[in-house]
Amino acid sequence: MVYAKPNKVSWYRIKQGKTSAQLAKLSGLPDGYIRKVEQGYIPNDENKIKIADALDMTVEELFNEDEDF
């Protein structure tokens, strides 16, 4: 079985023991939107802030694609 590499949002969400529904509630964004971001959709700046805040991270930590995690 082949698995896609998780992005930082899903990786940190899982690491913190949160479900996508919990992250959605904490961020004030729909669960479907969170799943879309986890599949590679790039959110606008306002939603990046909401997601990062919900994970107690900075936008730079969560959405910087230049660094590995």
Protein Blocks (a to p, Z undefined) as FASTA:
>chain_A
ZZddddfklmmmmmnopafklmmmmnopafklmmmmmnopacdfklmmmmmmmnopafkl
mmmmkbcZZ
